[in-house]
Amino acid sequence: MTEQIHKVVVIGGGCAGFTAAIYTARALLSPIVITGNLPGGQLMNTSEVENFPGYPEGVQGPDMMCDLQQQAERFGAKIVTADVCKMDLTVSPFVISTDNGSNFFTHSVIIATGANPVYTNLEGEEQFIGNGISSCSTCDGAFFRDQEVIVVGGGDTAMEDAIFLTRFASKVTIIHRRDEFRASKVMLDRAKNNDKIFFKTFRTVKRWNTDDNGVLNSALLVDPRDPDVEEVIHLDGAFIAIGHKPATSFIPKEVEKDDDGYILHKENTMTSVEGIFACGDVTHTNKFYSQAVTACGEGCKAALDVERWLEQKEL
C-alpha cells in the first residue's frame, strides 16, 4: 500500500500553527495539523485576552484557541492530537513520526511549536497560572490596577515587565536571587528610577501562600545564602520573568537554531532546510515579542511562503 504524501504538515496547535493551517487550508493544500497532546499553546493558561484584534469585549484564552481550530477545520485542515517525537529530514518526502505510532509523509513542514515559559515549579504553582501568576505582563497587567505585584527575575525582560506593570499596579517589587543583574544598565536604571518599583535582592520564592478562600495573597521569600532568613511579602499577583524554553527537542540538528534554541530563518520563514518553515514563538524573530497577534502574523507568512514554494517546485 502506497503511503499518502501530504503537501504540508503543520506542527503546533497554538496561534501560529492554527493561523498557518487556516491559510494553507484556504489555499487547498489540505494541511495536517499535529497539535500535540495538549493543544492550544500558552493561551490555554490565559484567563482573558483583551488585546487581540476582533474581540472588543475580550475573550477567554481557551475560547479563542477553540475559535481558531474550528476556523482551520472549516476550511479542511485535519487535526491530529499527538506529539511529534521524530522528524526525518534526510529523505524526500520528509517523514514526521508521532508518539501514537503514526508516520506522516510530506513535501513541506511548518514548525509552530512555540515556547514554554519557565516557572518556579513550586508546589501548587500550577493552580495559580492564569489566576494570579502570569508570565506575560502585556497580557495580564491590566487586571492588576491599583494592586501590588511582584516580578521574579533579573534580566531585561524582568525590568521591562516591571516598568510596564507600573502603568497599572500601585507597587511593583522585583525579586532577584542575587544583587547583580543580567539586565542591561539602561533597563536597570530605568527600573531603579521608577518610584513605583522596589527591589528585594538575595531573595527567592520558597512558597506561594493563599487566603482562606484559596486566593493567592502572598509569597514566602528566602535568602539563598542563608535558608533560615525568611520573609513574607504581600501580593495580588506575580509575574515570572526567568525565561522561556522553545519546544524544539524533537527537531533534528539540520535545522539551525540560535544559542537559546530558537529556530533561525534563512529566507523569509524558511529555515536552513529547504521545505522546512517555522513561525511563532519557536523562532528567533518572535522570541522578542511573544504575543498572540505576532504569532498569528508569522503563521500567515509561513503559510504564504509554503504555498509559493510548493508552486515553484510544482509539488
C-alpha positions as CSV (number, residue, x, y, z in Angstrom):
1,M,0.0,0.0,0.0
2,T,1.4,3.4,-1.0
3,E,1.6,5.9,1.8
4,Q,-0.2,9.2,1.2
5,I,2.1,12.1,0.7
6,H,0.8,15.4,2.0
7,K,1.7,18.8,0.7
8,V,2.2,20.4,4.1
9,V,2.2,19.3,7.7
10,V,1.8,21.9,10.4
11,I,3.4,21.0,13.8
12,G,1.8,23.0,16.6
13,G,-1.6,23.8,17.9
14,G,-1.2,27.4,19.1
15,C,-1.9,30.8,17.4
16,A,0.8,30.4,14.8
17,G,0.0,26.8,13.9
18,F,-3.7,27.3,13.5
19,T,-3.2,30.5,11.5
20,A,-0.9,28.7,9.2
21,A,-3.5,25.9,9.0
22,I,-6.2,28.4,8.1
23,Y,-4.2,29.9,5.2
24,T,-2.8,26.7,3.8
25,A,-6.3,25.1,4.0
26,R,-7.9,28.0,2.1
27,A,-5.1,27.5,-0.5
28,L,-6.4,24.0,-0.9
29,L,-3.2,22.4,0.4
30,S,-5.2,20.1,2.8
31,P,-2.8,20.6,5.8
32,I,-2.4,18.0,8.5
33,V,-2.1,19.9,11.9
34,I,-0.3,17.9,14.6
35,T,-1.3,19.9,17.6
36,G,0.4,18.0,20.4
37,N,-1.4,16.1,23.2
38,L,-2.1,19.4,24.9
39,P,-3.2,21.7,22.1
40,G,-3.8,25.4,22.4
41,G,-0.5,26.9,23.3
42,Q,0.1,29.4,26.1
43,L,-3.3,31.0,25.7
44,M,-4.8,27.9,27.3
45,N,-3.4,29.3,30.6
46,T,-4.7,32.8,30.0
47,S,-8.0,33.7,31.6
48,E,-8.9,36.7,29.4
49,V,-7.3,38.1,26.3
50,E,-8.1,41.8,25.8
51,N,-5.5,42.9,23.3
52,F,-6.3,40.6,20.3
53,P,-8.0,42.4,17.4
54,G,-11.6,41.4,16.8
55,Y,-12.6,40.8,20.4
56,P,-13.8,44.2,21.6
57,E,-15.1,42.7,24.9
58,G,-12.1,40.4,25.3
59,V,-12.1,36.6,25.1
60,Q,-11.1,33.7,27.3
61,G,-7.8,32.2,26.1
62,P,-9.2,28.7,25.6
63,D,-12.2,30.0,23.8
64,M,-10.0,31.9,21.4
65,M,-8.0,28.8,20.6
66,C,-11.2,26.9,20.0
67,D,-12.3,29.5,17.6
68,L,-9.0,29.3,15.7
69,Q,-9.2,25.5,15.5
70,Q,-12.8,25.5,14.3
71,Q,-11.9,28.1,11.6
72,A,-9.0,25.9,10.4
73,E,-11.2,22.8,10.3
74,R,-13.9,24.7,8.5
75,F,-11.5,25.1,5.5
76,G,-10.5,21.5,5.6
77,A,-7.5,21.2,7.9
78,K,-7.2,17.8,9.5
79,I,-6.4,17.9,13.2
80,V,-4.1,15.2,14.7
81,T,-3.9,15.2,18.5
82,A,-0.4,13.7,19.2
83,D,3.1,14.8,20.0
84,V,5.8,14.7,17.3
85,C,8.7,12.6,18.5
86,K,10.9,12.4,15.4
87,M,11.5,14.2,12.1
88,D,13.5,12.6,9.3
89,L,14.6,15.4,7.0
90,T,17.2,13.3,5.2
91,V,14.6,11.7,2.9
92,S,12.1,13.1,0.3
93,P,9.3,13.4,1.2
94,F,10.0,14.2,4.8
95,V,8.8,11.7,7.5
96,I,7.1,13.0,10.6
97,S,6.6,10.4,13.4
98,T,4.3,10.9,16.3
99,D,4.1,9.3,19.8
100,N,1.0,7.3,18.8
101,G,2.9,5.3,16.2
102,S,1.8,7.3,13.1
103,N,4.1,8.4,10.3
104,F,3.2,11.4,8.0
105,F,5.0,11.9,4.7
106,T,5.1,15.4,3.4
107,H,6.7,17.7,0.9
108,S,6.9,20.6,3.4
109,V,6.6,21.3,7.1
110,I,5.6,24.4,9.1
111,I,7.1,24.2,12.7
112,A,4.9,26.3,15.1
113,T,5.5,24.6,18.4
114,G,6.0,27.8,20.4
115,A,8.0,28.3,23.6
116,N,7.1,27.5,27.1
117,P,7.6,30.0,30.0
118,V,9.9,28.8,32.7
119,Y,8.1,29.0,36.1
120,T,9.4,28.4,39.6
121,N,7.9,24.9,39.8
122,L,7.0,25.4,43.4
123,E,4.4,23.1,44.9
124,G,0.9,24.1,44.0
125,E,2.0,26.7,41.5
126,E,0.1,25.3,38.5
127,Q,-3.3,26.2,40.0
128,F,-2.4,29.8,40.0
129,I,-1.0,30.1,36.5
130,G,-3.5,32.3,34.7
131,N,-5.2,33.0,38.1
132,G,-2.7,35.2,40.0
133,I,0.6,34.1,38.4
134,S,1.5,35.1,34.9
135,S,4.4,35.1,32.5
136,C,3.1,37.9,30.3
137,S,2.8,41.4,31.7
138,T,1.4,42.8,28.5
139,C,-1.3,40.1,28.5
140,D,-2.4,40.3,32.1
141,G,-1.0,43.6,33.6
142,A,-4.3,45.5,33.2
143,F,-6.0,43.0,35.6
144,F,-4.0,44.4,38.5
145,R,-5.0,48.0,38.5
146,D,-4.1,49.7,41.8
147,Q,-2.8,46.4,43.2
148,E,0.6,45.2,44.4
149,V,2.5,42.7,42.3
150,I,5.9,41.1,42.2
151,V,8.2,40.3,39.3
152,V,10.6,37.4,39.7
153,G,13.8,37.7,37.6
154,G,16.8,39.8,36.9
155,G,17.2,40.3,33.2
156,D,15.9,42.8,30.7
157,T,12.5,41.0,30.5
158,A,12.0,41.4,34.2
159,M,12.9,45.1,34.1
160,E,10.6,45.6,31.1
161,D,7.8,43.8,32.8
162,A,8.2,45.8,36.0
163,I,8.2,49.1,34.1
164,F,5.2,48.2,32.1
165,L,3.3,47.0,35.2
166,T,3.7,50.4,36.8
167,R,1.1,51.7,34.4
168,F,-1.5,49.6,36.3
169,A,-0.2,48.4,39.7
170,S,0.2,50.6,42.7
171,K,3.5,48.9,43.6
172,V,5.9,46.5,41.8
173,T,8.6,44.6,43.7
174,I,11.4,42.9,41.7
175,I,12.5,39.7,43.4
176,H,16.1,38.6,42.4
177,R,18.3,35.8,43.8
178,R,21.5,38.0,43.6
179,D,22.4,41.6,43.9
180,E,23.9,41.6,40.4
181,F,21.5,41.7,37.4
182,R,21.7,40.3,33.9
183,A,19.7,43.3,32.7
184,S,21.4,46.0,30.6
185,K,22.4,49.1,32.5
186,V,19.9,51.3,30.7
187,M,17.0,49.0,31.6
188,L,18.1,48.5,35.2
189,D,18.5,52.3,35.6
190,R,15.0,52.9,34.3
191,A,13.6,50.4,36.8
192,K,15.6,51.9,39.7
193,N,14.5,55.4,38.8
194,N,10.8,54.5,38.8
195,D,9.1,55.5,42.0
196,K,6.7,52.5,41.9
197,I,9.4,49.9,41.6
198,F,11.1,48.4,44.6
199,F,13.8,45.7,44.8
200,K,14.4,42.7,47.0
201,T,17.8,41.2,46.2
202,F,19.2,37.9,47.6
203,R,15.6,36.6,47.7
204,T,13.9,33.6,46.0
205,V,10.3,32.5,46.3
206,K,10.0,29.4,48.6
207,R,6.3,29.1,48.8
208,W,3.1,30.7,47.4
209,N,0.5,31.5,50.1
210,T,-3.3,31.8,49.9
211,D,-6.1,33.3,51.9
212,D,-8.9,31.2,53.4
213,N,-10.6,31.1,50.0
214,G,-7.6,29.8,48.2
215,V,-6.8,33.1,46.5
216,L,-3.1,33.9,46.1
217,N,-2.2,36.7,48.5
218,S,1.5,36.4,49.5
219,A,4.8,34.6,49.0
220,L,7.3,33.3,51.4
221,L,10.8,34.6,50.4
222,V,14.1,33.0,51.5
223,D,17.7,34.2,51.3
224,P,19.6,31.7,49.1
225,R,22.7,32.4,51.1
226,D,21.0,31.5,54.4
227,P,17.8,29.4,54.3
228,D,17.0,30.5,57.9
229,V,16.4,34.1,56.7
230,E,12.7,34.2,55.5
231,E,10.1,36.9,55.0
232,V,6.6,37.1,53.7
233,I,5.6,39.7,51.0
234,H,2.0,40.6,50.3
235,L,1.0,40.5,46.7
236,D,-2.1,40.5,44.5
237,G,-0.3,39.0,41.5
238,A,3.1,37.6,40.5
239,F,4.8,37.8,37.1
240,I,7.6,35.3,36.4
241,A,10.3,36.6,34.1
242,I,13.0,34.0,34.3
243,G,12.9,32.9,30.6
244,H,11.2,30.8,28.0
245,K,12.2,27.4,26.5
246,P,11.5,26.8,22.9
247,A,9.8,23.5,22.1
248,T,12.4,22.2,19.8
249,S,13.6,19.0,21.4
250,F,12.4,16.8,18.6
251,I,13.8,18.9,15.8
252,P,17.0,17.5,14.1
253,K,20.3,19.3,14.0
254,E,19.9,20.1,10.3
255,V,17.5,22.9,11.3
256,E,19.7,25.7,12.6
257,K,18.9,27.4,15.9
258,D,20.4,30.3,17.9
259,D,22.3,29.9,21.2
260,D,19.0,29.8,23.1
261,G,17.5,27.0,20.9
262,Y,15.1,29.2,18.8
263,I,14.9,28.4,15.1
264,L,16.6,30.7,12.7
265,H,15.2,31.8,9.4
266,K,17.3,31.6,6.3
267,E,15.0,33.2,3.8
268,N,11.6,34.7,4.9
269,T,10.2,32.0,7.1
270,M,12.2,29.1,5.6
271,T,14.8,27.5,7.8
272,S,18.2,26.2,6.9
273,V,16.5,23.1,5.4
274,E,14.7,23.7,2.2
275,G,11.0,22.9,2.6
276,I,11.0,23.3,6.4
277,F,9.4,26.6,7.6
278,A,9.0,28.0,11.1
279,C,6.8,30.6,12.7
280,G,5.6,32.0,16.0
281,D,7.3,31.8,19.4
282,V,9.6,28.9,18.4
283,T,11.5,31.3,16.1
284,H,14.3,33.7,16.8
285,T,12.4,36.6,15.3
286,N,9.3,36.3,17.5
287,K,11.0,35.5,20.8
288,F,11.4,39.2,21.5
289,Y,7.6,39.7,21.2
290,S,5.8,36.6,22.4
291,Q,2.4,37.9,21.5
292,A,-0.6,36.1,20.1
293,V,-1.0,38.6,17.3
294,T,2.6,38.5,16.2
295,A,2.5,34.7,16.3
296,C,-0.6,34.7,14.0
297,G,1.2,37.1,11.7
298,E,4.1,34.8,11.4
299,G,1.7,31.8,10.8
300,C,0.2,33.7,7.9
301,K,3.7,34.5,6.5
302,A,4.8,30.9,6.8
303,A,1.7,29.6,5.0
304,L,2.1,32.1,2.1
305,D,5.8,31.1,1.9
306,V,4.9,27.4,1.8
307,E,2.3,28.0,-0.9
308,R,4.7,29.9,-3.2
309,W,7.5,27.3,-2.6
310,L,5.3,24.4,-3.5
311,E,4.2,26.2,-6.6
312,Q,7.8,26.8,-7.7
313,K,8.6,23.2,-7.1
314,E,5.4,22.1,-8.9
315,L,4.5,19.8,-6.0
